[in-house]
Every structure is written in C-alpha cells, then in structure tokens.
Amino acid sequence: MVKDILSCDAYFNTIQHKKKVPKCLQLSLTAAFRGLEVAQYPGVPGGEVIEIPGDMPIQEAVRILSKYNIMSVPVLNPDPNVKKSCWRSRYLGILDYPAILAWILDNADLAAVQLSPDVSSAECTAANGASATTADDSSAMDAESTAATSLGEEFVTRFLKREPLRPVTVKSVMRMHRWIPFLPLEPESSMLTVMLLLSKYRLRCVPVLETDGPRIVNFITQTAIVRGLLDCKGRDWFDYMYGLPLTDFGLPYNSRDEVISINSDDLLLEAFRLMRDKYVSGLPVLEGPNCKLVGSLSVRAVRFLFTSPDLFSDFRKLRVKEFLKTVGAAIPDSGLDAPPLTCGPNDSLGSIIEKIASRYVHRIYVMEGTGPQVIGVITLRDIISCFITEPHDFLDSILRTTVKSFYEEKPIEETE
C-alpha cells in the first residue's frame, strides 16, 4: 500500500514540476475546484447509476458493461441477512474490466496446467487451490509460460461458457481480483478530491452517495471529467490552457523507452497479460521493423470474449492483429478497426481534449520522426492532472486512511 501511494506521489510531483502554467492560475483553479461540491456535478446519463448484484453470473455482468458502454459498475451485496443501512454493507465494491481480465488470465493459466499431458494431478490440484499457476517446479512453470498456446475450445467451454448449473458469479471474481479501492464520497465533498482521485491516485471512477443514505446516486469517471472540462470553452482560464502546447504541461509523461506496447503478431492473451502485469488499460499495437502503429488494444476488448465467444473458439493461434480484424469485421461499432488517435509533441492541450472527447477513448499516442513512431502516451489521468495541484496534506486525513483500510480489509467471503 505504501509503495502504491509513493508511486502516485512520484507521478504527480513530476507532472507538477514540469508544468509551465503560471503559478497564480494553477492556485486559482485548484481553489475553484476545491470550492465546488460534488453534489453540483451533473449526474450520469439517464439519471440513475447502474448497479448489479454480487450473485449475478459474470457473463451477464460483462454483457451489461458492454450494453451501456461502461468500464465499471457498483456491485450490491446479495446477502439477504445483511442490513443495507450503510454503504459498507450495501455494496461489495466495484467490478471493472481489469478485474475480469485478471480472472480470465488466471483461469487460462489454470486451464493450461489441467490440459497439459505433462502435468500431474497433484499439480492440477495445487493450481485449482490458487486459481492460478503458482507451483515452483519446472513442469508447472513450463505450463504457465505456454498457457496461451494450450487453449482451445475446452477453455471456452470450461470458463467463458460456464455450465449453467453453477455459473461463476461477480462475487467470486471480486473475491480474488478486486483491484479498485471502493471510495464513495459524500455530496458535500470537494470536486478537487474527485479530480485528485482520478488523476494522482489512478482511480477510474468515483461513486457519490446520496445525502444521509447508503445508495450511490452518481458515478464520476475520468471520461466525464475530461468531457466536462471541454464544456468550459469560452472561459478565459480554459481558453488560455487550451492553446498551450503539450510541452508546457510536461506531456507526454513517459519517455519513448517507457512506452509499453505489443506487436501485432503477438498472442492476444500475452497482450492481456502485459496489461495486467504493467497495470495499464491499453496498449499501442505495433507492426514491422519500423514499429508502425497499426492499432490500439484496450482492456475493454475482453468483453468480446464473452459477448461473441464463437468468434474466438481457437485460442492456440489467435494473434492480436487477427483479433482486431475479426472483431472489427464482425462488430462494426466495436471501434477496434478505427485508426488509433494520434497527435504530435507540439500539439495543443485543447486539441488533445477535443480528440479524446470525440471518441470516448482513454488515451492518445504521441508520434514523431520518420514513420512516424510512438514516442509517448497521453491518458485521461494525465489531462486531469494538468488542471489541478494538491494543497499540502489535502487528502492525507481522508484518502490514506481509507486506502489503507482497503488494502488491509478482509477478502470478500465466498458463501456460494
């Protein structure tokens, strides 16, 4: 937990140090967001936050995420014996695509062990107990390293098309893979708190509670904040920042050598595994010796393994480019066949916000040189960080205690 917070501190301090925006403007914006209550922020489209019960099959949960084009959803505690008088007892937390991806990969590794003719029954039992390949012996390690190539129709049948008599539930997935701290805010909380959580502290969504009640009545996402900033066009402070080049904000934050990418010929599950291991939600897809940018793969793409499993019955040879091409051809509105969003290192911050807001994506790739080549990535987190600073100890008394309790709390109990 301490390491995670220090990483957030290092990121945010670097961004603040690189900014060339006048200090007086930065302080004025921070004060303005600090004085704005969360209750004043517009609600979700439709006016009601989508929620799902913890005993819902994971396949159905993914279909809901896909239907409403959302990245995450609050999960209700299905236990009828628990009083729902406070939010801690009403909700189990938040389910998101990274958690679903982690569950898929763990089961893929498990399937590789179980389906391998070289692995003993004892090793299968050990893998089942850990829900992943964790054995230290060479045979288990070999099975893990070849997991992606060991999967075929048996994997789809066993895990994605789970037998209806005992489906895998949302609660089961969250019990092993709840990555998001559940930090619902009161209506009188500050919008500066929201923006810091969505930028410095890497959260992708912030739930908002009703006044003096346990229900979530708003769900503020990174996308909503960036699109909301775009609505500020015409105001002097925004128009000033709109015209500044990316370099005035220290963007892109990462260097060319730090860009995490995948080759179009790599296996799809290896791309997903890279997202999990590097804790990123998307990758640029490169091709050829010149590393040409040919696509963008998001963690959201895992939904197609559930919503269109018949397209991917053979995992043994499924490559990233085949996945993008197959989904793009079969599902026109998937967005996987659309050219990735790109910009130049000297483009204005405003033009970046316009592009990202127009496509509802979470990142844009910075290109330079002959080819050109990817030299950086700008995310929604980076954009939000441009507009705020953190007053000394502003969140210390709130966030660090809450995050600490998240990492130290007991896992969700399995009662199925």
Secondary structure by P-SEA (a helix, b strand, c coil): caaaaaaaaaaaaaaaaaccccaaaaaaaaaaaaaccccccccccccbbbbbcccccaaaaaaaaaaacccbbbbcccccccccccccccccccccaaaaaaaaaaaaaaaaaaacccccaaaaaaaaaacccccccaaaaaaaaaccccccaaaaaccccccccccccaaaaaacccccccccccccccaaaaaaaaccccccbbbbbccccccccccccaaaaaaaaaaccccaaaaaaaacccccccccccccccbbbbbccccaaaaaaaaaaacccbbbbbbccccccccccccccccccccccccccccccccaaaaaaaaaaaccccccccccccccccccaaaaaaaaaaccccbbbbbbcccccccccccaaaaaaacccccccccccccaaaaaaaaacccccccc
